[in-house]
Each structure stands twice: as structure tokens, then as C-alpha cells.
Amino acid sequence: MMLVSLLVALLVVFVAVQALTEVPERARGGEYYKEQVRKYGKLRSTDNTAKTWDAPVDHFDVASKSTFKQRYYVNDQYWSGSGPVFYEIGGEGTLSGPPAGFIGELAKNHSALIIALEHRFYGESIPNGNANTENYRFLTVEQALADLSSFTDFYKSTVPKAAGVPWFVFGGSYPGALASWYRTAYPDQSVGSLSSSGVVNCIIDYYDFDMAVSAAAGNECGNNIHRIQKAFESTIKSDPNGLANALNLFHCEPDMSETDFYYMIADSWSMVIQYSSKSKLCAAIDLPADATPQQIMENFASFSNRYWGESFCSGGFYNTKQLADPKRWDINSRSWRWQTCYQVSYFNTAPPSGSLRAQQVNLDYHLKQCEEAFGIKMFPSSQRMNQVYGGAFPKAEKVFYSDFSDDPWQRASVDFPVSESQPYNLAQCDDCGHCLDFHQPLSTDPAALTKGREEFAKYLDLWLTEGAAEIKKKQMYKMNK
């Protein structure tokens, strides 16, 4: 019994989901994040120390010798020395430990080594140490994929045992897209990948996001969200102090624009649905029919501040002037805005009709924000991205795509098994949101979520077996030469 208790305690310590498989950093000050800790245990391992390697600033300039310190984490508690390497891709946020949760469970089952690499220009992995527009020429998907490949070579040369075992890649959300694109760009560096909520289709005018939020919310809850937007719009339009008062309700910085504010509140309610909490949002905003606009506004502001934390608005992600100001910008927020403006897009915009968000949150707004933030006119090269990597029809092989019915990012992923070697699973269940499979498996999980994990596990076993056989074949060939 004591042994069982000890194992349970150890499992809780190592429950973790890294990068943006968690809620974004700006939303970790409220009830949601605390609930995740209570439900799944600690969200990060606390006994792992970051390591660094000298990553090339520019992988594609053979004359350049410049490097930067790129952080990575290693968890070898399960590794037998002959088991596979589970390689997690860091995303658009600070990486502060290796993953556990579902990945940790798989690692334990497969005696795997876990490695997580922080994405360039996030956290402490900043080439040339600054976030100036000129320096962002080194922040591209191609450079990030090359980091993954070059780090693999580095680690294999440093830890020879890692060179003789299969590497399997994990990524969720934007890193989920990278997990697919990596299999296209560098197919020999891994034996397969899991792309959880992977946004492989770079959609520029992505109003499908808002449509998916509305569909997941349903008619009654959707109408209550409409009431919130209308309450703010009518008040801001009719009251000279309306915007200032609205900003104050959410603890926003006073120089935030009206459209930035509308983008922020839409993100607040959308993220509740995105992160598997639709039921809580719908219950919280269900006010009597005779509620006044002021009551509606105060009620939603109170919910948002309580759920995401009071720094959700002021953290630097939404305010265009903050994104452009070196004294105030948050590098993670600015770096992600650069990526959306330069390459991957995914601009959340208002659909032509039935929009939950304000109509002025449109493509023109986002492009103007790009120009103001970086001082240059920009338009994302998403069409080229989709041509190279396949968009909604990825060109990769041995990638498992997992999606979830309440996730508004689902429509930027695939929506069917693209090929025999690119299987797909959609978990259809209430409150099943973004990257849900990466969390610690629980006995209370929806059946559809459990079934999806089991389906993936079959492909993981198959691709690891095939990968190990291929490695052994190559080793025998070298011995016999």
C-alpha cells in the first residue's frame, strides 16, 4: 500500500504539459490555472534544470558563425538507454520544463527519454538578445524546424545512445503544426509525430474561429455572448467615457484602442470554450432578460478577471501600442505577433454575419496592427506555407492528428485521415477543447478522449517498431560494408 501511495505521489509531481498545450501565460493568474493544478497536479516538473546548446542564429547562411543559447530540458527518469526519445516541440511561450501528463505516461510505458526544446525568440532563447524588427528576420518556421533537426544531431553526438534509438515528436497547437511540418522537412530525423490540435492550415482571414466558438456555445449561450458585445459597443458609442470605463473594468492599459479592446474580450470568452470550459462560461453569463448593459458588462468583466486573472488584458498581447513600444513590450507576445504577421496568420476575424465579436475586428485591423507594431507593411506568406507543407492536406508521413469538437482551432487543422500514414481522430464531447489529450489521463475523462488516446497508442507502437527496425537495418549495413 505504501508503494502504491508513493507511485501516485510521484505521478502527481511529474504531471506537466508544456508550451501552449497549457493556457497562454497571460491567462495563468486566475481560477482556470488553479483548477488545472488541482485537477491534474503540478503543471510543471520542479526538479528539472534547463540546459543550453549553441544554436546557429541563421541555419541557411553558411558564412555566418553566430550562435545563441537555446534552452532545452531532459527527463531521463524512465529511460532504459535503449528506449526511444520523445521529443517535444516548444511553442509560442516560455518553456520551463519537460512534458509529463500523457507524454510522461507514454514515456514510462516505453522506457523513453523525454526532451523538450524551447522555440527560438521565446522564453530565454532569444537570438542576438533583442526583439527589434530587423532581428525578427531570424524568426521563421524554416529556422525553427532547422533548430529541431540541428539539435537532434547535436544531442546524438553528445549522448551516443540517443543516436541508436527512434525519435518521436510531440507538439500541440502551433507546435502541433510544426510536428507535421517537421516530418515533411526532415523526415529522417524522427519516426513519427503526434500533432494535437495542430493548426497545419495557415488561414489568413480566419473567421471560422468565431464561427466554431458560436457553434460550440450553442444558441442560448451564443445569444448571451452577443448581449455582452452589444452592451460594450452601445456604451462605448454613446458615452464619451465609455471606452475608458470599459478598459478600467478589465485593468487594461489606458492607451488601448477600441478595436484592441474588442479583440481582447472576444479572446476571453473564446478561450474559455477553447480550453474545455464552455459549461462554466455559459452558466456565468446567463443573466435575466432585464439585465442592464452595465450589469452585463460588469458581470463579464468580473468573470474574465476572476477566471484568467487581472493581468489578462494588460499583459501586452492585445494592445497595439504596447506591442510597438520597446519599454513595454512582452517579447513572447511580440514574437508571436511577428509570426502571424510574417508567415502563419491565423488572424481571428469577424465572419460576414452572425459574428460574436465586433465587426471591426477584421483582416484590415490585424494588418494595420502588424504595420504599427513592426513599422513596416506586412502580409503573411501563408499561401506559400500551405504550398510547401500542404495546408489542410499535409504532405507528411507518419503523423497522427488529434482534434476536439469544442476547439475553435479545429478548423485550421485537418478534418479527415489525409492518408493511410496520416490518421486522424476527432474526440466529440462537451468541454473537449484544445490539446486535451496531452493532459494527464484520468478515470473521469470522456470516453471519446480515452478512445482517441488508445487509437494513437497503436500507431505509436507501430511507428516505433518500424523505426527501430530501420535503424537496426542501417546499423547492420554499416557493419557489413
DRENKOL-790000 format. One record per residue (C-alpha): residue number from 1; y, z, x; residue in one letter. Coordinates in steps of 0.1 Angstrom, whole numbers, plus 5000, padded with zeros to 4 digits. Layout:
DRENKOL-790000
[NUM, [Y, Z, X], A] ...
This chain:
DRENKOL-790000
[1, [5000, 5000, 5000], M] [2, [5024, 5009, 5029], M] [3, [5016, 4975, 5044], L] [4, [5024, 4957, 5012], V] [5, [5057, 4976, 5009], S] [6, [5066, 4967, 5045], L] [7, [5059, 4930, 5039], L] [8, [5080, 4930, 5008], V] [9, [5109, 4946, 5027], A] [10, [5107, 4921, 5054], L] [11, [5107, 4893, 5029], L] [12, [5139, 4906, 5014], V] [13, [5156, 4908, 5048], V] [14, [5149, 4872, 5055], F] [15, [5158, 4857, 5021], V] [16, [5185, 4832, 5030], A] [17, [5198, 4798, 5020], V] [18, [5223, 4783, 5044], Q] [19, [5252, 4759, 5043], A] [20, [5263, 4747, 5008], L] [21, [5229, 4753, 4992], T] [22, [5248, 4785, 4987], E] [23, [5280, 4787, 4967], V] [24, [5311, 4775, 4988], P] [25, [5328, 4800, 5010], E] [26, [5359, 4801, 4987], R] [27, [5337, 4814, 4959], A] [28, [5320, 4843, 4976], R] [29, [5343, 4871, 4967], G] [30, [5332, 4877, 4931], G] [31, [5304, 4887, 4908], E] [32, [5284, 4855, 4913], Y] [33, [5278, 4861, 4950], Y] [34, [5269, 4897, 4945], K] [35, [5244, 4887, 4918], E] [36, [5228, 4863, 4942], Q] [37, [5223, 4891, 4967], V] [38, [5209, 4914, 4940], R] [39, [5185, 4887, 4927], K] [40, [5173, 4872, 4960], Y] [41, [5181, 4898, 4986], G] [42, [5204, 4892, 5016], K] [43, [5216, 4856, 5017], L] [44, [5216, 4855, 5055], R] [45, [5194, 4869, 5082], S] [46, [5213, 4896, 5100], T] [47, [5193, 4897, 5133], D] [48, [5199, 4861, 5145], N] [49, [5223, 4852, 5173], T] [50, [5240, 4819, 5174], A] [51, [5232, 4797, 5204], K] [52, [5251, 4766, 5215], T] [53, [5244, 4733, 5232], W] [54, [5268, 4708, 5248], D] [55, [5270, 4681, 5222], A] [56, [5288, 4648, 5230], P] [57, [5322, 4645, 5213], V] [58, [5315, 4608, 5209], D] [59, [5279, 4596, 5209], H] [60, [5289, 4559, 5209], F] [61, [5313, 4558, 5238], D] [62, [5291, 4555, 5269], V] [63, [5321, 4561, 5292], A] [64, [5330, 4594, 5275], S] [65, [5317, 4626, 5291], K] [66, [5334, 4650, 5268], S] [67, [5313, 4677, 5250], T] [68, [5318, 4705, 5227], F] [69, [5299, 4737, 5219], K] [70, [5278, 4731, 5188], Q] [71, [5262, 4761, 5173], R] [72, [5225, 4764, 5162], Y] [73, [5202, 4791, 5151], Y] [74, [5165, 4796, 5158], V] [75, [5140, 4818, 5139], N] [76, [5106, 4819, 5157], D] [77, [5090, 4848, 5139], Q] [78, [5064, 4826, 5122], Y] [79, [5059, 4800, 5150], W] [80, [5025, 4798, 5165], S] [81, [5036, 4774, 5192], G] [82, [5016, 4746, 5177], S] [83, [5031, 4746, 5142], G] [84, [5058, 4722, 5131], P] [85, [5096, 4726, 5134], V] [86, [5115, 4730, 5102], F] [87, [5150, 4716, 5109], Y] [88, [5178, 4725, 5085], E] [89, [5210, 4704, 5085], I] [90, [5242, 4723, 5083], G] [91, [5268, 4711, 5059], G] [92, [5305, 4714, 5049], E] [93, [5308, 4751, 5057], G] [94, [5302, 4777, 5084], T] [95, [5266, 4782, 5094], L] [96, [5258, 4818, 5101], S] [97, [5220, 4820, 5103], G] [98, [5188, 4801, 5099], P] [99, [5174, 4795, 5064], P] [100, [5148, 4816, 5047], A] [101, [5142, 4816, 5009], G] [102, [5119, 4787, 5000], F] [103, [5121, 4772, 5035], I] [104, [5112, 4806, 5050], G] [105, [5082, 4808, 5027], E] [106, [5071, 4773, 5038], L] [107, [5076, 4782, 5074], A] [108, [5054, 4813, 5071], K] [109, [5027, 4792, 5054], N] [110, [5028, 4766, 5081], H] [111, [5035, 4788, 5112], S] [112, [5067, 4768, 5117], A] [113, [5097, 4772, 5139], L] [114, [5129, 4772, 5120], I] [115, [5161, 4756, 5135], I] [116, [5195, 4752, 5118], A] [117, [5223, 4731, 5134], L] [118, [5259, 4736, 5124], E] [119, [5277, 4704, 5113], H] [120, [5305, 4692, 5136], R] [121, [5340, 4703, 5126], F] [122, [5328, 4732, 5106], Y] [123, [5325, 4769, 5114], G] [124, [5328, 4772, 5152], E] [125, [5316, 4738, 5161], S] [126, [5349, 4720, 5165], I] [127, [5352, 4691, 5189], P] [128, [5383, 4693, 5210], N] [129, [5391, 4726, 5192], G] [130, [5415, 4712, 5166], N] [131, [5417, 4697, 5131], A] [132, [5445, 4672, 5138], N] [133, [5442, 4638, 5120], T] [134, [5438, 4620, 5153], E] [135, [5408, 4642, 5163], N] [136, [5391, 4635, 5130], Y] [137, [5380, 4601, 5142], R] [138, [5351, 4620, 5156], F] [139, [5341, 4634, 5122], L] [140, [5319, 4607, 5107], T] [141, [5284, 4606, 5092], V] [142, [5273, 4585, 5121], E] [143, [5284, 4611, 5146], Q] [144, [5267, 4639, 5126], A] [145, [5234, 4620, 5124], L] [146, [5236, 4614, 5161], A] [147, [5242, 4651, 5167], D] [148, [5209, 4658, 5148], L] [149, [5190, 4633, 5169], S] [150, [5205, 4642, 5203], S] [151, [5200, 4679, 5196], F] [152, [5163, 4672, 5188], T] [153, [5160, 4656, 5223], D] [154, [5178, 4685, 5239], F] [155, [5156, 4711, 5223], Y] [156, [5124, 4693, 5231], K] [157, [5134, 4692, 5267], S] [158, [5143, 4729, 5267], T] [159, [5112, 4741, 5247], V] [160, [5084, 4717, 5257], P] [161, [5061, 4730, 5230], K] [162, [5085, 4717, 5204], A] [163, [5080, 4682, 5217], A] [164, [5044, 4681, 5207], G] [165, [5047, 4690, 5171], V] [166, [5061, 4674, 5139], P] [167, [5097, 4680, 5130], W] [168, [5105, 4681, 5093], F] [169, [5141, 4680, 5079], V] [170, [5157, 4700, 5051], F] [171, [5191, 4695, 5035], G] [172, [5208, 4703, 5002], G] [173, [5238, 4687, 4986], S] [174, [5258, 4667, 5013], Y] [175, [5232, 4677, 5039], P] [176, [5206, 4666, 5013], G] [177, [5221, 4631, 5017], A] [178, [5221, 4635, 5055], L] [179, [5184, 4644, 5052], A] [180, [5178, 4609, 5037], S] [181, [5202, 4590, 5059], W] [182, [5187, 4606, 5090], Y] [183, [5153, 4592, 5081], R] [184, [5169, 4558, 5079], T] [185, [5190, 4560, 5111], A] [186, [5165, 4579, 5133], Y] [187, [5130, 4576, 5116], P] [188, [5111, 4585, 5147], D] [189, [5128, 4619, 5151], Q] [190, [5111, 4635, 5122], S] [191, [5081, 4630, 5100], V] [192, [5098, 4635, 5066], G] [193, [5125, 4654, 5048], S] [194, [5134, 4673, 5016], L] [195, [5167, 4661, 5000], S] [196, [5176, 4688, 4975], S] [197, [5204, 4677, 4952], S] [198, [5211, 4650, 4978], G] [199, [5242, 4630, 4970], V] [200, [5229, 4598, 4986], V] [201, [5251, 4575, 4963], N] [202, [5287, 4576, 4975], C] [203, [5306, 4571, 4943], I] [204, [5344, 4567, 4947], I] [205, [5356, 4573, 4912], D] [206, [5330, 4599, 4903], Y] [207, [5339, 4607, 4867], Y] [208, [5302, 4611, 4860], D] [209, [5305, 4646, 4874], F] [210, [5328, 4656, 4845], D] [211, [5305, 4638, 4820], M] [212, [5275, 4657, 4834], A] [213, [5293, 4690, 4831], V] [214, [5301, 4682, 4795], S] [215, [5266, 4672, 4787], A] [216, [5251, 4703, 4802], A] [217, [5276, 4726, 4784], A] [218, [5268, 4711, 4750], G] [219, [5292, 4706, 4721], N] [220, [5303, 4741, 4713], E] [221, [5308, 4753, 4748], C] [222, [5323, 4719, 4758], G] [223, [5349, 4723, 4729], N] [224, [5358, 4757, 4743], N] [225, [5364, 4743, 4777], I] [226, [5387, 4717, 4760], H] [227, [5406, 4746, 4745], R] [228, [5412, 4761, 4779], I] [229, [5425, 4728, 4794], Q] [230, [5447, 4722, 4763], K] [231, [5461, 4758, 4765], A] [232, [5472, 4753, 4801], F] [233, [5486, 4718, 4795], E] [234, [5506, 4727, 4765], S] [235, [5520, 4759, 4781], T] [236, [5529, 4742, 4813], I] [237, [5546, 4713, 4795], K] [238, [5566, 4734, 4771], S] [239, [5575, 4764, 4793], D] [240, [5598, 4760, 4824], P] [241, [5579, 4789, 4839], N] [242, [5545, 4778, 4827], G] [243, [5532, 4765, 4860], L] [244, [5544, 4795, 4879], A] [245, [5528, 4818, 4854], N] [246, [5495, 4799, 4855], A] [247, [5494, 4799, 4893], L] [248, [5500, 4837, 4892], N] [249, [5471, 4842, 4868], L] [250, [5447, 4828, 4894], F] [251, [5465, 4842, 4925], H] [252, [5473, 4807, 4937], C] [253, [5500, 4800, 4963], E] [254, [5533, 4792, 4946], P] [255, [5538, 4757, 4961], D] [256, [5507, 4744, 4945], M] [257, [5513, 4713, 4923], S] [258, [5504, 4710, 4886], E] [259, [5476, 4685, 4893], T] [260, [5462, 4705, 4921], D] [261, [5461, 4734, 4897], F] [262, [5442, 4713, 4870], Y] [263, [5417, 4702, 4897], Y] [264, [5411, 4739, 4906], M] [265, [5405, 4752, 4871], I] [266, [5382, 4722, 4863], A] [267, [5362, 4731, 4895], D] [268, [5360, 4767, 4885], S] [269, [5343, 4760, 4851], W] [270, [5322, 4731, 4866], S] [271, [5309, 4752, 4894], M] [272, [5296, 4779, 4870], V] [273, [5274, 4752, 4854], I] [274, [5266, 4736, 4888], Q] [275, [5253, 4769, 4901], Y] [276, [5229, 4777, 4873], S] [277, [5252, 4800, 4852], S] [278, [5260, 4779, 4822], K] [279, [5250, 4806, 4798], S] [280, [5274, 4831, 4813], K] [281, [5303, 4807, 4811], L] [282, [5297, 4797, 4776], C] [283, [5294, 4833, 4764], A] [284, [5326, 4843, 4783], A] [285, [5349, 4816, 4768], I] [286, [5337, 4819, 4732], D] [287, [5369, 4832, 4717], L] [288, [5378, 4835, 4680], P] [289, [5393, 4803, 4664], A] [290, [5427, 4820, 4661], D] [291, [5430, 4830, 4698], A] [292, [5464, 4821, 4711], T] [293, [5469, 4798, 4741], P] [294, [5480, 4828, 4762], Q] [295, [5448, 4847, 4752], Q] [296, [5427, 4817, 4761], I] [297, [5444, 4813, 4795], M] [298, [5442, 4849, 4804], E] [299, [5406, 4852, 4793], N] [300, [5395, 4822, 4815], F] [301, [5416, 4834, 4845], A] [302, [5401, 4868, 4842], S] [303, [5366, 4853, 4841], F] [304, [5373, 4830, 4871], S] [305, [5388, 4857, 4892], N] [306, [5360, 4881, 4884], R] [307, [5332, 4855, 4889], Y] [308, [5344, 4837, 4920], W] [309, [5368, 4862, 4935], G] [310, [5406, 4864, 4935], E] [311, [5409, 4841, 4966], S] [312, [5392, 4812, 4949], F] [313, [5425, 4793, 4944], C] [314, [5444, 4805, 4974], S] [315, [5417, 4798, 5000], G] [316, [5431, 4764, 5009], G] [317, [5406, 4740, 4992], F] [318, [5428, 4727, 4964], Y] [319, [5465, 4730, 4974], N] [320, [5475, 4697, 4990], T] [321, [5504, 4713, 5008], K] [322, [5480, 4738, 5024], Q] [323, [5456, 4711, 5034], L] [324, [5485, 4694, 5053], A] [325, [5500, 4725, 5069], D] [326, [5486, 4734, 5103], P] [327, [5499, 4770, 5098], K] [328, [5479, 4774, 5066], R] [329, [5451, 4750, 5065], W] [330, [5415, 4762, 5063], D] [331, [5396, 4739, 5088], I] [332, [5364, 4738, 5067], N] [333, [5383, 4727, 5036], S] [334, [5404, 4702, 5056], R] [335, [5373, 4688, 5073], S] [336, [5355, 4682, 5040], W] [337, [5386, 4666, 5025], R] [338, [5387, 4642, 5055], W] [339, [5350, 4633, 5050], Q] [340, [5356, 4625, 5013], T] [341, [5388, 4605, 5021], C] [342, [5373, 4586, 5050], Y] [343, [5337, 4579, 5040], Q] [344, [5317, 4597, 5014], V] [345, [5343, 4600, 4985], S] [346, [5326, 4618, 4955], Y] [347, [5361, 4622, 4940], F] [348, [5357, 4643, 4908], N] [349, [5379, 4624, 4883], T] [350, [5386, 4624, 4846], A] [351, [5364, 4600, 4826], P] [352, [5382, 4574, 4804], P] [353, [5376, 4595, 4772], S] [354, [5363, 4629, 4763], G] [355, [5374, 4644, 4796], S] [356, [5371, 4682, 4801], L] [357, [5397, 4680, 4830], R] [358, [5432, 4668, 4828], A] [359, [5436, 4630, 4828], Q] [360, [5460, 4631, 4858], Q] [361, [5431, 4643, 4880], V] [362, [5422, 4607, 4886], N] [363, [5415, 4585, 4916], L] [364, [5451, 4579, 4923], D] [365, [5457, 4616, 4926], Y] [366, [5429, 4620, 4951], H] [367, [5440, 4591, 4972], L] [368, [5476, 4605, 4973], K] [369, [5462, 4639, 4983], Q] [370, [5444, 4622, 5012], C] [371, [5476, 4605, 5023], E] [372, [5497, 4637, 5021], E] [373, [5470, 4658, 5039], A] [374, [5465, 4635, 5068], F] [375, [5497, 4615, 5070], G] [376, [5480, 4581, 5067], I] [377, [5470, 4558, 5038], K] [378, [5432, 4561, 5033], M] [379, [5404, 4547, 5012], F] [380, [5368, 4558, 5017], P] [381, [5343, 4534, 5032], S] [382, [5318, 4543, 5006], S] [383, [5307, 4508, 4998], Q] [384, [5297, 4503, 5034], R] [385, [5279, 4537, 5034], M] [386, [5258, 4525, 5004], N] [387, [5251, 4492, 5020], Q] [388, [5238, 4508, 5052], V] [389, [5218, 4536, 5036], Y] [390, [5210, 4522, 5002], G] [391, [5231, 4543, 4979], G] [392, [5212, 4550, 4947], A] [393, [5183, 4531, 4962], F] [394, [5178, 4547, 4997], P] [395, [5162, 4527, 5024], K] [396, [5145, 4557, 5040], A] [397, [5108, 4566, 5040], E] [398, [5090, 4599, 5035], K] [399, [5119, 4616, 5017], V] [400, [5113, 4639, 4987], F] [401, [5142, 4641, 4963], Y] [402, [5146, 4671, 4941], S] [403, [5172, 4674, 4913], D] [404, [5181, 4698, 4885], F] [405, [5191, 4690, 4849], S] [406, [5223, 4712, 4848], D] [407, [5236, 4700, 4882], D] [408, [5267, 4676, 4878], P] [409, [5259, 4662, 4913], W] [410, [5226, 4649, 4900], Q] [411, [5242, 4615, 4890], R] [412, [5251, 4609, 4927], A] [413, [5215, 4613, 4937], S] [414, [5185, 4591, 4929], V] [415, [5172, 4593, 4894], D] [416, [5136, 4580, 4898], F] [417, [5109, 4577, 4925], P] [418, [5126, 4550, 4947], V] [419, [5093, 4540, 4964], S] [420, [5058, 4554, 4970], E] [421, [5071, 4571, 5001], S] [422, [5103, 4584, 4983], Q] [423, [5090, 4606, 4955], P] [424, [5114, 4623, 4931], Y] [425, [5113, 4654, 4908], N] [426, [5138, 4664, 4882], L] [427, [5135, 4700, 4870], A] [428, [5146, 4700, 4834], Q] [429, [5156, 4735, 4823], C] [430, [5186, 4755, 4812], D] [431, [5206, 4771, 4840], D] [432, [5188, 4749, 4866], C] [433, [5216, 4739, 4889], G] [434, [5224, 4727, 4924], H] [435, [5198, 4731, 4951], C] [436, [5180, 4757, 4931], L] [437, [5146, 4750, 4948], D] [438, [5160, 4764, 4981], F] [439, [5163, 4799, 4968], H] [440, [5136, 4825, 4972], Q] [441, [5107, 4817, 4947], P] [442, [5104, 4844, 4920], L] [443, [5078, 4850, 4893], S] [444, [5106, 4846, 4868], T] [445, [5116, 4811, 4879], D] [446, [5114, 4784, 4852], P] [447, [5081, 4766, 4851], A] [448, [5098, 4733, 4858], A] [449, [5113, 4747, 4890], L] [450, [5079, 4761, 4902], T] [451, [5062, 4728, 4894], K] [452, [5088, 4709, 4915], G] [453, [5082, 4731, 4945], R] [454, [5045, 4727, 4941], E] [455, [5049, 4689, 4940], E] [456, [5070, 4689, 4971], F] [457, [5045, 4711, 4990], A] [458, [5018, 4685, 4985], K] [459, [5040, 4658, 5002], Y] [460, [5050, 4682, 5029], L] [461, [5013, 4689, 5037], D] [462, [5006, 4651, 5037], L] [463, [5035, 4641, 5059], W] [464, [5030, 4669, 5084], L] [465, [4993, 4659, 5087], T] [466, [5002, 4623, 5092], E] [467, [5029, 4632, 5116], G] [468, [5006, 4654, 5137], A] [469, [4980, 4627, 5138], A] [470, [5006, 4601, 5150], E] [471, [5018, 4625, 5177], I] [472, [4982, 4631, 5189], K] [473, [4976, 4593, 5189], K] [474, [5007, 4587, 5212], K] [475, [4996, 4615, 5235], Q] [476, [4961, 4600, 5239], M] [477, [4977, 4566, 5246], Y] [478, [4998, 4581, 5274], K] [479, [4968, 4598, 5289], M] [480, [4948, 4567, 5289], N] [481, [4975, 4544, 5304], K] 
